[in-house]
Amino acid sequence: MKITSLILAGIAGLGIAVAAVAVPKEMKPFVPVSQAISAKGYAEPGSNNAGKNDDLSTPSWSQCESVTSMELECYEKPCSAPDSDCAPGSSCSCDDVLMKINKRQAPSAALIAAIGNASYVFGWELAGAATSQAQLRYACANIVALGHGKWAAVGLISGYITAAICAASAAGPNPEEAAKQIIPYYTNIFITQILNSFLPGQGDTTIWLCQHLQADLLDGMGFQGQHVRDVVCAAAGFSTTPASEDPAPVVDPGDRGSIVSDASHLYAYELASSATSTAQLTSMCQNFGKGFGTTDLARVGLVAPEVASVICGLSAPLSVADAQAFVTEWSTQIYIIQLKAAGNADGWLMYLYANLYAPAMDAVGLDGGLVKGALCGYTKA
Ligand SMILES: *[C@@H]1O[C@H](CO)[C@@H](O)[C@H](O)[C@H]1NC(C)=O
């Protein structure tokens, strides 16, 4: 067995659930994502005409076409983000994701926070699904070999992935411990997303969120629910967090299932994005076929057969642009369900739909138009 297939056999057993992050819409191919939207039965782009921000959130097809022809370009500028590949104050190469994400303006602090937390989630998921301490030690020392240098390009900060794996390598694989470690990072991603989903400066919206986000529902989705409410209420100007105004509810098992399934797709594309050859993909697929890593993935909260079906369905390595588009799409699908399920007030969905602001969501790595379209669909269901 060649060293590359040994590495791949290792990766195939590792779990990743990155709950956020990719690149703004300007930098990704539009067509595959739009096809996936239709296939899932969400509102078509342009079909949601009732909300007050629609003119800003639903790009026309001519805009979409000009986006499709846009190329990623290499360029250099001073670094503003922590990354082992890119020390603050030094110059970034064209491989640095944060610079690729937006070559016209520096990435926002919110986007960097979302990427940073997603990278820790990814690292802990990898750590939790590893099959031996030796594998963890190998991954700690060889993160570039493990991801074939592609994870940073897709939208993660390799220094944080490494930090989580190296921390876990002291004790050996422990999926339950990893799942516990992930919770605060996962919570931070949701906080960052929800605080950047509306028109900036709309204090009323933040107050409304503070009053109606349900800690019990957030807990039921694996967040630190009270922490979400504390941060959102502080952002709304409250010195102490008022109690939720709505009765304590339970998360719909269907919503929980959707999140796990979407997270499994996200994981599959993250995993597949590391492959640089068809042989590496074949090796990943065969290892899943043998059940390698299946138990660990379940304990980390992912569905191994769904992961396998994505990986085994790919016939060629993903380009960075395609991988980014898939990561954006599945991160967005996760957020759509979380947002829908985070409150149960009368008019929750309608208020969200009317006030969501797509460009703000785009700027934290989501597909804002997709979120708005989906919420529109829910209000009509
Ligand atoms: C995670 O998110 C929080 C909240 O936005 C932020 O303060 C923190 O810096 C982020 N962590 C990383 C590693 O980027």
The ligand as an SDF file (V2000), in Angstrom:
LIG
                    3D

 14 14  0  0  0  0  0  0  0  0999 V2000
  -15.4660   31.9450   17.6190 C   0  0  0  0  0  0  0  0  0  0  0  0
  -16.5650   32.8380   17.6410 O   0  0  0  0  0  0  0  0  0  0  0  0
  -16.5270   33.7800   18.7050 C   0  0  0  0  0  0  0  0  0  0  0  0
  -17.8330   34.5270   18.6890 C   0  0  0  0  0  0  0  0  0  0  0  0
  -18.0370   35.1720   17.4560 O   0  0  0  0  0  0  0  0  0  0  0  0
  -15.2990   34.6540   18.5380 C   0  0  0  0  0  0  0  0  0  0  0  0
  -15.2150   35.5940   19.5690 O   0  0  0  0  0  0  0  0  0  0  0  0
  -14.0440   33.7900   18.5250 C   0  0  0  0  0  0  0  0  0  0  0  0
  -12.8970   34.5800   18.2520 O   0  0  0  0  0  0  0  0  0  0  0  0
  -14.1590   32.7080   17.4510 C   0  0  0  0  0  0  0  0  0  0  0  0
  -13.0560   31.7650   17.5800 N   0  0  0  0  0  0  0  0  0  0  0  0
  -12.1300   31.6190   16.6150 C   0  0  0  0  0  0  0  0  0  0  0  0
  -11.1010   30.5910   16.8760 C   0  0  0  0  0  0  0  0  0  0  0  0
  -12.1170   32.2720   15.5900 O   0  0  0  0  0  0  0  0  0  0  0  0
  1  2  1  0
  1 10  1  0
  2  3  1  0
  3  4  1  0
  3  6  1  0
  4  5  1  0
  6  7  1  0
  6  8  1  0
  8  9  1  0
  8 10  1  0
 10 11  1  0
 11 12  1  0
 12 13  1  0
 12 14  2  0
M  END
$$$$
